[in-house]
Amino acid sequence: MKNIWKGLIGLTFLLLGLTLWIVGGMYEDLARLVGESSFLTRFAMGIGFLLIFLGPILFWIILPLKERWYELHPKRFITAVIPLVLFLLLSFGVVISEIIHEPQLPIYSFNTTIKGNEIVVYINRITKGDLPDDLSIGLISQDEKQVDFDYVLDNELKDGEERVELNLYDVRFGNYTLIVKNIRGETLYQEKIEIKPPKYSFNTSVIDSEVYLTIRRIEDVVPDTLKVCLDEKEKFGQNCQEVEVKDEKTLTLKPRYGIGGFSKEYVVIVRNSSGDIIFNKNIVLKPKNIKFGDSIVVNNIKVTPILANYTRETCISLWGAEVKLKRVAKEGHFLVIEFEGKNVGNYTSSVVSLNEKVKTNKGYYNATTSLYFSLQPEEEGISYLIFEIPKDERGLEVYFKIGREERVLEIL
């Protein structure tokens, strides 16, 4: 009867140990999925392991041997059992200490560098650790907003190394903090990073009504999108373009609606993405010059100034009409400039001049009539610009605009 009870007690120890081992193992596996490990579950697994072997060994082996051999040979029994007990205790101690030992996450080393428009984080796993680990990498601004982030899963570190790139396209210049955390949310690495705007050199040249702006990046840092504007001072900000300069770039800047006269002062301003002005220069632009005999082609009509003369009387033709009005200068004389037009295209075309002005030795005057041509293919025609000016003044230059082409005609 005693042997039956011993067998049942040993079986109870075995089942209890198996229960603690299985339940503790399940909870431990769930905890390790998130990089955690509970001492309580590890302790339960250790006790379960001890009960699995200690119960059967004690109640199924040692106690039956004691009842059978201890009375006959007590010294031999003790001599034989003590080494076995010591060996079992030592073995159990080693195994249980390993079970209840707190598992460790991997250990890493980190290095960062800025390349172009990216922050590159180099990750090197020094020790693999006992638990799977996932890393989160974030770039935090001064106002504690996360401007970019990335994740590195445990299976992505198969060879122990990984390269992570954080985008800087939407990052403004200033101070940021790079933070790397493990699966437990513990900060493994933290570095202050200052994103500096790149430095540029600027060179300008002016040819007639065009500004050639050469921008060269002289410091290899984060690329920036520049806002380049050419406008009149009182209308600044209406004629702008955005450009990214990787090495060197030359831009051709033109007034948005033309100059509208003999000359006009403009301002060239360049701002970085933070809105800071990094270049500012005042520039005077003039339309291209044209001489008698030179031509421009607008809307397939070749327009050529032929000659200029002064007269007291002239006939004015309105918009190419055959009816002409005779006019006599009241107190001065007329400056009449003759233009020749020819249609060099394949369709009927028309052109008209705008904003005509003459510069004399004493002032400026608007035109009495405008240029107008409406010609069939290969057809030629004549049109006139007429200015009424005081008799003691002589014309020096004439400004006119046909389509988008602006010219200044030298009369003298």
The 8 nearest C-alpha neighbors of each residue, nearest first, counted from 0:
[[1, 3, 2, 4, 5, 6, 7, 8],
 [2, 0, 4, 3, 5, 6, 63, 7],
 [1, 3, 5, 0, 4, 6, 63, 59],
 [2, 4, 6, 0, 1, 5, 7, 8],
 [5, 3, 7, 1, 6, 2, 8, 0],
 [6, 4, 2, 8, 58, 3, 7, 9],
 [5, 7, 3, 9, 4, 8, 2, 10],
 [6, 8, 10, 4, 9, 5, 11, 3],
 [9, 7, 11, 5, 10, 6, 4, 12],
 [10, 8, 54, 55, 6, 12, 58, 11],
 [9, 11, 13, 7, 8, 12, 6, 14],
 [12, 10, 8, 14, 13, 9, 15, 7],
 [11, 13, 54, 9, 15, 10, 50, 14],
 [12, 14, 51, 10, 16, 11, 15, 50],
 [15, 13, 17, 11, 16, 12, 18, 10],
 [16, 14, 18, 12, 17, 13, 11, 19],
 [47, 15, 17, 50, 51, 13, 19, 14],
 [16, 18, 20, 14, 15, 19, 21, 47],
 [19, 17, 15, 21, 16, 20, 22, 14],
 [20, 18, 47, 16, 22, 17, 21, 23],
 [19, 21, 44, 47, 17, 23, 18, 22],
 [20, 22, 24, 18, 23, 19, 17, 25],
 [23, 21, 25, 19, 24, 20, 18, 26],
 [24, 22, 40, 20, 26, 44, 25, 21],
 [23, 25, 27, 21, 22, 26, 20, 28],
 [26, 24, 22, 28, 27, 23, 21, 29],
 [27, 25, 29, 23, 28, 24, 30, 22],
 [26, 28, 24, 30, 29, 25, 23, 36],
 [29, 27, 31, 25, 30, 26, 24, 32],
 [28, 30, 26, 32, 27, 31, 25, 33],
 [29, 31, 35, 27, 32, 28, 36, 33],
 [32, 30, 34, 35, 28, 33, 29, 36],
 [31, 33, 29, 30, 34, 28, 131, 35],
 [34, 32, 31, 35, 30, 182, 183, 29],
 [33, 35, 31, 32, 182, 130, 183, 132],
 [36, 34, 31, 30, 33, 37, 183, 32],
 [35, 37, 30, 31, 27, 38, 102, 101],
 [38, 36, 39, 40, 41, 35, 27, 30],
 [37, 39, 41, 40, 42, 36, 99, 101],
 [40, 38, 42, 37, 41, 43, 23, 44],
 [39, 41, 23, 43, 42, 37, 38, 44],
 [40, 42, 99, 44, 38, 43, 39, 98],
 [41, 43, 45, 39, 44, 40, 99, 38],
 [44, 42, 40, 46, 45, 41, 19, 23],
 [43, 45, 20, 47, 41, 23, 42, 46],
 [46, 44, 42, 95, 48, 47, 43, 98],
 [47, 45, 49, 43, 48, 44, 50, 42],
 [16, 48, 46, 19, 20, 44, 50, 45],
 [47, 49, 45, 51, 46, 50, 16, 44],
 [50, 48, 46, 47, 51, 53, 52, 45],
 [49, 51, 16, 53, 47, 54, 12, 52],
 [52, 50, 13, 16, 48, 49, 53, 47],
 [51, 53, 50, 54, 49, 55, 56, 48],
 [52, 54, 50, 56, 49, 55, 57, 51],
 [53, 55, 9, 12, 57, 50, 56, 52],
 [54, 56, 9, 59, 58, 57, 53, 52],
 [57, 55, 60, 53, 59, 54, 58, 52],
 [58, 56, 61, 54, 55, 60, 53, 59],
 [59, 57, 9, 55, 5, 62, 56, 60],
 [58, 60, 55, 56, 57, 6, 63, 9],
 [61, 59, 56, 63, 57, 58, 62, 64],
 [60, 62, 57, 64, 63, 65, 56, 58],
 [63, 61, 65, 64, 58, 60, 57, 66],
 [64, 62, 66, 65, 61, 60, 67, 59],
 [65, 63, 67, 61, 62, 66, 68, 60],
 [64, 66, 69, 62, 63, 68, 67, 61],
 [67, 65, 63, 64, 68, 69, 62, 70],
 [66, 68, 64, 65, 69, 63, 70, 71],
 [69, 67, 71, 65, 70, 64, 72, 66],
 [68, 70, 73, 65, 72, 71, 76, 66],
 [71, 69, 68, 72, 73, 66, 67, 65],
 [72, 70, 68, 69, 73, 67, 76, 75],
 [71, 73, 69, 75, 74, 68, 70, 76],
 [74, 72, 69, 76, 75, 70, 77, 71],
 [75, 73, 77, 76, 72, 78, 69, 79],
 [74, 76, 78, 72, 77, 73, 79, 69],
 [75, 77, 73, 79, 74, 78, 69, 80],
 [78, 76, 80, 74, 79, 75, 81, 73],
 [77, 79, 75, 76, 80, 81, 74, 82],
 [80, 78, 76, 77, 81, 75, 82, 83],
 [79, 81, 77, 83, 82, 78, 76, 84],
 [80, 82, 84, 83, 78, 77, 79, 85],
 [83, 81, 85, 84, 80, 86, 79, 78],
 [84, 82, 86, 80, 81, 85, 87, 79],
 [83, 85, 81, 87, 86, 82, 88, 80],
 [86, 84, 82, 88, 87, 83, 89, 81],
 [85, 87, 83, 89, 84, 88, 82, 90],
 [86, 88, 90, 84, 85, 89, 91, 83],
 [87, 89, 91, 85, 90, 86, 92, 84],
 [90, 88, 92, 86, 87, 91, 85, 93],
 [91, 89, 87, 93, 92, 88, 86, 94],
 [90, 92, 88, 94, 89, 93, 95, 87],
 [91, 93, 89, 95, 90, 94, 96, 88],
 [94, 92, 96, 90, 91, 95, 89, 97],
 [93, 95, 91, 97, 96, 92, 90, 98],
 [94, 96, 98, 45, 92, 97, 93, 91],
 [97, 95, 93, 99, 98, 94, 100, 92],
 [96, 98, 100, 94, 95, 99, 93, 92],
 [97, 99, 95, 96, 100, 45, 41, 94],
 [98, 100, 41, 96, 42, 97, 95, 101],
 [101, 99, 97, 98, 96, 102, 41, 38],
 [100, 102, 99, 103, 36, 38, 37, 98],
 [103, 101, 129, 100, 130, 104, 36, 128],
 [102, 104, 129, 128, 130, 101, 105, 106],
 [103, 105, 128, 130, 129, 132, 106, 102],
 [106, 104, 128, 127, 126, 107, 103, 124],
 [105, 107, 126, 125, 124, 104, 127, 128],
 [108, 106, 124, 125, 123, 105, 109, 122],
 [107, 109, 123, 122, 124, 125, 110, 106],
 [110, 108, 122, 121, 123, 107, 111, 120],
 [109, 111, 121, 120, 122, 112, 108, 119],
 [112, 110, 120, 119, 121, 109, 118, 113],
 [111, 113, 119, 118, 114, 120, 110, 121],
 [114, 112, 118, 117, 119, 115, 111, 220],
 [115, 113, 117, 116, 118, 112, 119, 221],
 [114, 116, 221, 117, 222, 220, 113, 219],
 [115, 117, 167, 221, 222, 114, 168, 166],
 [118, 116, 166, 167, 165, 114, 115, 113],
 [117, 119, 113, 165, 164, 112, 114, 120],
 [118, 120, 164, 112, 111, 163, 113, 117],
 [121, 119, 111, 163, 110, 162, 164, 122],
 [120, 122, 162, 110, 109, 161, 111, 119],
 [123, 121, 109, 161, 160, 108, 162, 120],
 [122, 124, 160, 108, 107, 159, 125, 109],
 [125, 123, 107, 159, 126, 106, 160, 108],
 [124, 126, 107, 106, 123, 127, 108, 105],
 [127, 125, 106, 105, 128, 124, 107, 104],
 [126, 128, 105, 124, 125, 129, 106, 104],
 [129, 127, 105, 104, 103, 126, 130, 106],
 [128, 130, 103, 102, 104, 127, 131, 105],
 [129, 131, 104, 128, 34, 132, 103, 31],
 [132, 130, 153, 34, 129, 133, 104, 32],
 [131, 133, 153, 182, 34, 130, 181, 104],
 [134, 132, 152, 182, 153, 151, 181, 135],
 [135, 133, 181, 151, 180, 150, 182, 152],
 [134, 136, 150, 180, 179, 149, 151, 181],
 [137, 135, 179, 149, 148, 178, 150, 134],
 [136, 138, 148, 178, 177, 147, 139, 145],
 [137, 139, 177, 147, 145, 176, 146, 148],
 [138, 140, 145, 176, 144, 175, 143, 146],
 [141, 139, 175, 143, 144, 142, 145, 176],
 [140, 142, 143, 175, 174, 139, 144, 176],
 [141, 143, 140, 144, 139, 145, 175, 174],
 [144, 142, 140, 141, 139, 145, 175, 176],
 [145, 143, 140, 139, 142, 146, 141, 138],
 [144, 146, 139, 147, 138, 140, 143, 137],
 [145, 147, 138, 139, 144, 140, 170, 148],
 [148, 146, 138, 145, 137, 165, 166, 149],
 [149, 147, 137, 136, 138, 165, 146, 150],
 [148, 150, 136, 135, 137, 151, 147, 165],
 [151, 149, 135, 134, 136, 152, 148, 133],
 [150, 152, 134, 133, 135, 155, 153, 149],
 [153, 151, 133, 155, 154, 150, 134, 132],
 [152, 154, 133, 132, 155, 156, 131, 151],
 [153, 155, 156, 152, 157, 151, 131, 133],
 [156, 154, 152, 153, 157, 151, 161, 158],
 [157, 155, 159, 154, 158, 153, 160, 161],
 [156, 158, 159, 155, 154, 160, 153, 161],
 [157, 159, 156, 160, 161, 155, 124, 123],
 [158, 160, 156, 124, 157, 123, 161, 125],
 [161, 159, 123, 122, 158, 156, 124, 162],
 [160, 162, 122, 121, 156, 163, 123, 159],
 [163, 161, 121, 120, 122, 164, 119, 160],
 [164, 162, 120, 119, 121, 161, 165, 149],
 [165, 163, 119, 118, 117, 120, 166, 162],
 [166, 164, 118, 117, 147, 119, 167, 148],
 [165, 167, 117, 168, 116, 164, 118, 147],
 [166, 168, 170, 116, 117, 169, 165, 118],
 [169, 167, 170, 166, 116, 117, 171, 223],
 [170, 168, 167, 171, 166, 146, 147, 116],
 [171, 169, 167, 168, 172, 146, 166, 194],
 [172, 170, 173, 169, 273, 272, 194, 167],
 [171, 173, 194, 195, 196, 170, 273, 174],
 [172, 174, 194, 193, 171, 195, 175, 141],
 [175, 173, 193, 192, 194, 141, 140, 176],
 [176, 174, 140, 192, 139, 191, 141, 193],
 [177, 175, 191, 139, 190, 138, 192, 178],
 [176, 178, 138, 190, 189, 137, 139, 191],
 [177, 179, 189, 137, 188, 136, 176, 138],
 [178, 180, 136, 188, 187, 135, 186, 189],
 [181, 179, 186, 185, 135, 184, 187, 134],
 [182, 180, 134, 184, 183, 185, 133, 135],
 [181, 183, 133, 184, 132, 34, 134, 33],
 [184, 182, 181, 185, 34, 33, 35, 180],
 [183, 185, 181, 180, 182, 186, 135, 134],
 [184, 186, 180, 183, 181, 187, 182, 179],
 [187, 185, 180, 188, 179, 184, 181, 178],
 [188, 186, 180, 179, 185, 181, 189, 178],
 [189, 187, 179, 178, 186, 190, 180, 109],
 [188, 190, 178, 177, 179, 176, 191, 187],
 [191, 189, 177, 176, 192, 178, 188, 175],
 [190, 192, 176, 175, 177, 193, 189, 174],
 [193, 191, 175, 176, 174, 190, 194, 177],
 [192, 194, 174, 173, 195, 175, 191, 172],
 [195, 193, 172, 173, 174, 192, 196, 221],
 [194, 196, 172, 193, 197, 173, 220, 221],
 [197, 195, 172, 198, 194, 221, 223, 220],
 [198, 196, 220, 218, 195, 221, 199, 222],
 [199, 197, 218, 217, 216, 196, 200, 219],
 [200, 198, 216, 217, 215, 214, 201, 197],
 [199, 201, 215, 214, 216, 217, 202, 198],
 [202, 200, 214, 213, 199, 215, 203, 212],
 [201, 203, 213, 212, 214, 200, 204, 211],
 [204, 202, 212, 211, 213, 201, 210, 205],
 [203, 205, 211, 210, 206, 212, 202, 209],
 [206, 204, 210, 209, 211, 207, 203, 208],
 [205, 207, 209, 208, 210, 204, 211, 284],
 [206, 208, 285, 287, 286, 209, 284, 205],
 [207, 209, 286, 284, 285, 206, 253, 287],
 [210, 208, 253, 206, 207, 252, 205, 211],
 [209, 211, 205, 252, 251, 204, 212, 253],
 [212, 210, 251, 204, 203, 250, 205, 252],
 [211, 213, 203, 250, 249, 202, 210, 214],
 [212, 214, 249, 202, 201, 248, 250, 203],
 [215, 213, 201, 248, 247, 200, 249, 212],
 [216, 214, 247, 200, 199, 246, 217, 248],
 [215, 217, 199, 246, 218, 198, 247, 200],
 [216, 218, 199, 198, 215, 219, 200, 197],
 [217, 219, 198, 197, 216, 220, 199, 221],
 [220, 218, 217, 197, 221, 216, 115, 222],
 [221, 219, 197, 218, 222, 115, 195, 196],
 [220, 222, 115, 116, 197, 223, 196, 219],
 [223, 221, 116, 115, 220, 197, 245, 224],
 [222, 224, 243, 225, 221, 272, 271, 197],
 [223, 225, 243, 242, 272, 271, 241, 226],
 [226, 224, 271, 242, 241, 270, 243, 272],
 [225, 227, 241, 270, 269, 240, 271, 242],
 [226, 228, 269, 240, 239, 268, 241, 225],
 [229, 227, 239, 268, 238, 267, 230, 236],
 [230, 228, 267, 266, 238, 239, 252, 265],
 [231, 229, 235, 265, 266, 238, 232, 234],
 [230, 232, 265, 234, 233, 235, 266, 264],
 [233, 231, 235, 234, 230, 266, 265, 264],
 [232, 234, 231, 235, 230, 236, 265, 266],
 [235, 233, 231, 232, 230, 236, 237, 238],
 [234, 236, 230, 232, 231, 237, 233, 238],
 [235, 237, 238, 239, 228, 234, 230, 229],
 [236, 238, 235, 239, 234, 230, 228, 255],
 [239, 237, 228, 236, 229, 230, 255, 240],
 [240, 238, 228, 227, 237, 236, 229, 226],
 [239, 241, 227, 226, 228, 242, 238, 225],
 [242, 240, 226, 225, 227, 224, 239, 243],
 [241, 243, 225, 224, 244, 226, 240, 227],
 [244, 242, 224, 223, 225, 245, 241, 222],
 [243, 245, 246, 247, 248, 242, 216, 215],
 [246, 244, 243, 247, 222, 216, 248, 215],
 [245, 247, 216, 244, 215, 248, 217, 214],
 [248, 246, 215, 214, 244, 216, 245, 249],
 [247, 249, 214, 213, 244, 215, 250, 246],
 [250, 248, 213, 212, 214, 211, 251, 247],
 [251, 249, 212, 211, 252, 213, 248, 210],
 [250, 252, 211, 210, 212, 209, 253, 249],
 [253, 251, 210, 209, 250, 211, 229, 254],
 [252, 254, 209, 255, 210, 208, 251, 229],
 [255, 253, 257, 256, 258, 230, 229, 252],
 [254, 256, 257, 238, 253, 230, 237, 229],
 [257, 255, 254, 258, 259, 403, 253, 238],
 [256, 258, 254, 259, 255, 403, 405, 253],
 [257, 259, 260, 263, 254, 262, 256, 286],
 [258, 260, 257, 354, 261, 400, 405, 262],
 [261, 259, 262, 258, 398, 263, 356, 354],
 [260, 262, 285, 398, 286, 407, 263, 259],
 [263, 261, 285, 260, 284, 283, 258, 264],
 [262, 264, 283, 284, 258, 265, 285, 261],
 [265, 263, 283, 282, 284, 231, 281, 266],
 [266, 264, 231, 282, 230, 281, 283, 232],
 [265, 267, 281, 280, 230, 229, 282, 231],
 [268, 266, 229, 280, 279, 228, 281, 265],
 [267, 269, 279, 228, 278, 227, 266, 270],
 [270, 268, 227, 278, 226, 277, 276, 228],
 [271, 269, 276, 226, 275, 274, 277, 225],
 [270, 272, 225, 274, 273, 275, 226, 224],
 [271, 273, 274, 224, 225, 223, 270, 171],
 [274, 272, 271, 275, 171, 172, 270, 196],
 [273, 275, 271, 272, 270, 276, 226, 225],
 [274, 276, 270, 271, 273, 277, 272, 269],
 [277, 275, 270, 278, 269, 274, 271, 268],
 [276, 278, 270, 269, 275, 271, 279, 268],
 [279, 277, 269, 268, 276, 280, 270, 201],
 [280, 278, 268, 267, 269, 277, 266, 281],
 [279, 281, 267, 266, 282, 268, 278, 265],
 [282, 280, 266, 265, 267, 264, 283, 279],
 [283, 281, 265, 264, 266, 284, 280, 267],
 [282, 284, 264, 263, 265, 262, 285, 281],
 [285, 283, 208, 262, 263, 207, 282, 264],
 [284, 286, 262, 208, 207, 261, 287, 283],
 [287, 285, 208, 406, 207, 405, 407, 288],
 [286, 288, 207, 406, 407, 285, 208, 289],
 [289, 287, 407, 406, 408, 286, 290, 409],
 [288, 290, 408, 407, 293, 406, 287, 409],
 [291, 289, 293, 408, 409, 292, 288, 304],
 [290, 292, 304, 305, 293, 306, 289, 303],
 [291, 293, 305, 304, 303, 290, 294, 289],
 [294, 292, 290, 291, 303, 289, 304, 295],
 [295, 293, 303, 302, 301, 292, 296, 304],
 [294, 296, 302, 301, 297, 303, 293, 404],
 [297, 295, 301, 300, 299, 302, 298, 294],
 [296, 298, 300, 299, 295, 301, 402, 401],
 [297, 299, 300, 348, 296, 350, 349, 402],
 [300, 298, 344, 297, 343, 342, 296, 301],
 [301, 299, 342, 297, 296, 341, 298, 343],
 [300, 302, 296, 341, 340, 295, 342, 294],
 [301, 303, 340, 294, 295, 339, 296, 300],
 [302, 304, 294, 339, 338, 293, 292, 305],
 [305, 303, 338, 291, 292, 337, 306, 339],
 [306, 304, 338, 291, 337, 292, 303, 339],
 [305, 307, 337, 336, 304, 291, 308, 338],
 [308, 306, 336, 335, 337, 334, 309, 410],
 [309, 307, 335, 334, 336, 310, 306, 333],
 [308, 310, 334, 333, 335, 332, 307, 311],
 [311, 309, 333, 312, 332, 308, 334, 313],
 [312, 310, 332, 328, 327, 333, 313, 309],
 [313, 311, 327, 310, 326, 328, 314, 325],
 [314, 312, 326, 325, 315, 327, 311, 310],
 [315, 313, 325, 324, 323, 326, 316, 312],
 [314, 316, 324, 323, 325, 317, 313, 326],
 [315, 317, 323, 319, 320, 318, 322, 324],
 [316, 318, 320, 319, 315, 323, 368, 322],
 [319, 317, 320, 371, 316, 369, 370, 372],
 [318, 320, 317, 316, 371, 321, 372, 373],
 [321, 319, 322, 317, 318, 316, 323, 315],
 [320, 322, 323, 319, 316, 317, 318, 324],
 [323, 321, 320, 316, 324, 317, 319, 315],
 [324, 322, 316, 315, 314, 321, 325, 317],
 [325, 323, 315, 314, 326, 316, 322, 313],
 [324, 326, 314, 313, 315, 323, 327, 312],
 [325, 327, 313, 312, 314, 324, 328, 315],
 [328, 326, 312, 311, 329, 313, 325, 332],
 [327, 329, 332, 311, 331, 330, 312, 333],
 [330, 328, 331, 327, 332, 311, 387, 326],
 [329, 331, 328, 389, 390, 332, 388, 327],
 [332, 330, 390, 389, 328, 388, 329, 387],
 [331, 333, 311, 328, 390, 310, 388, 387],
 [332, 334, 387, 310, 309, 386, 311, 335],
 [333, 335, 309, 386, 385, 308, 387, 336],
 [334, 336, 385, 308, 307, 384, 333, 309],
 [337, 335, 307, 384, 383, 306, 385, 334],
 [336, 338, 383, 306, 305, 304, 382, 307],
 [339, 337, 304, 382, 305, 303, 381, 383],
 [338, 340, 381, 303, 302, 380, 304, 382],
 [339, 341, 302, 380, 301, 379, 381, 300],
 [340, 342, 379, 301, 300, 378, 343, 377],
 [341, 343, 300, 377, 376, 344, 378, 374],
 [344, 342, 299, 377, 300, 341, 376, 301],
 [345, 343, 299, 342, 376, 346, 300, 377],
 [344, 346, 376, 343, 347, 342, 377, 375],
 [347, 345, 376, 344, 348, 375, 342, 299],
 [346, 348, 375, 374, 376, 345, 349, 373],
 [349, 347, 373, 374, 346, 298, 375, 299],
 [348, 350, 373, 372, 374, 351, 347, 298],
 [351, 349, 372, 371, 373, 401, 352, 298],
 [350, 352, 371, 370, 401, 372, 353, 369],
 [351, 353, 401, 370, 400, 369, 399, 371],
 [352, 354, 400, 355, 399, 401, 351, 369],
 [353, 355, 399, 356, 400, 259, 352, 365],
 [356, 354, 399, 398, 366, 353, 365, 357],
 [357, 355, 365, 398, 364, 397, 366, 354],
 [356, 358, 397, 364, 363, 396, 398, 359],
 [357, 359, 363, 396, 395, 394, 362, 397],
 [360, 358, 394, 395, 362, 361, 393, 363],
 [359, 361, 393, 392, 362, 395, 394, 358],
 [362, 360, 359, 392, 363, 358, 393, 394],
 [363, 361, 359, 358, 360, 364, 357, 392],
 [362, 364, 358, 357, 359, 356, 365, 361],
 [365, 363, 357, 356, 366, 358, 362, 388],
 [366, 364, 356, 355, 357, 367, 386, 363],
 [367, 365, 386, 368, 355, 385, 356, 364],
 [366, 368, 386, 385, 365, 387, 369, 384],
 [369, 367, 366, 385, 384, 370, 315, 383],
 [370, 368, 384, 352, 371, 366, 353, 351],
 [371, 369, 352, 351, 382, 383, 384, 372],
 [370, 372, 351, 350, 318, 382, 319, 369],
 [371, 373, 349, 350, 374, 351, 340, 370],
 [374, 372, 349, 348, 350, 371, 375, 347],
 [375, 373, 378, 347, 348, 342, 372, 349],
 [374, 376, 347, 378, 377, 342, 346, 348],
 [375, 377, 342, 345, 378, 346, 344, 347],
 [378, 376, 342, 343, 375, 341, 379, 344],
 [379, 377, 375, 376, 374, 342, 341, 380],
 [380, 378, 341, 340, 377, 342, 374, 381],
 [381, 379, 340, 339, 341, 382, 378, 372],
 [380, 382, 339, 338, 340, 383, 337, 379],
 [383, 381, 338, 370, 337, 371, 339, 380],
 [384, 382, 337, 336, 370, 338, 385, 335],
 [383, 385, 336, 369, 368, 370, 335, 337],
 [386, 384, 335, 367, 368, 334, 366, 383],
 [385, 387, 366, 334, 367, 333, 388, 335],
 [386, 388, 333, 332, 334, 385, 367, 331],
 [387, 389, 331, 332, 333, 386, 390, 392],
 [390, 388, 331, 391, 392, 332, 330, 387],
 [389, 391, 331, 332, 392, 388, 330, 393],
 [390, 392, 389, 393, 331, 388, 332, 361],
 [393, 391, 390, 389, 360, 359, 361, 388],
 [394, 392, 359, 360, 395, 391, 390, 388],
 [393, 395, 359, 358, 396, 357, 410, 360],
 [394, 396, 359, 410, 358, 411, 409, 393],
 [397, 395, 409, 358, 408, 410, 357, 394],
 [396, 398, 357, 408, 407, 356, 358, 399],
 [397, 399, 407, 356, 355, 406, 261, 260],
 [400, 398, 355, 406, 354, 405, 353, 352],
 [399, 401, 405, 353, 352, 404, 402, 406],
 [402, 400, 352, 404, 403, 351, 353, 405],
 [401, 403, 404, 400, 297, 350, 352, 351],
 [404, 402, 401, 405, 400, 257, 256, 297],
 [403, 405, 401, 402, 400, 406, 297, 295],
 [406, 404, 400, 286, 399, 403, 401, 287],
 [405, 407, 287, 286, 288, 399, 398, 289],
 [406, 408, 398, 288, 397, 289, 286, 287],
 [409, 407, 289, 397, 396, 290, 288, 410],
 [408, 410, 396, 411, 290, 395, 407, 397],
 [411, 409, 395, 396, 408, 394, 307, 397],
 [410, 409, 395, 394, 396, 393, 408, 307]]
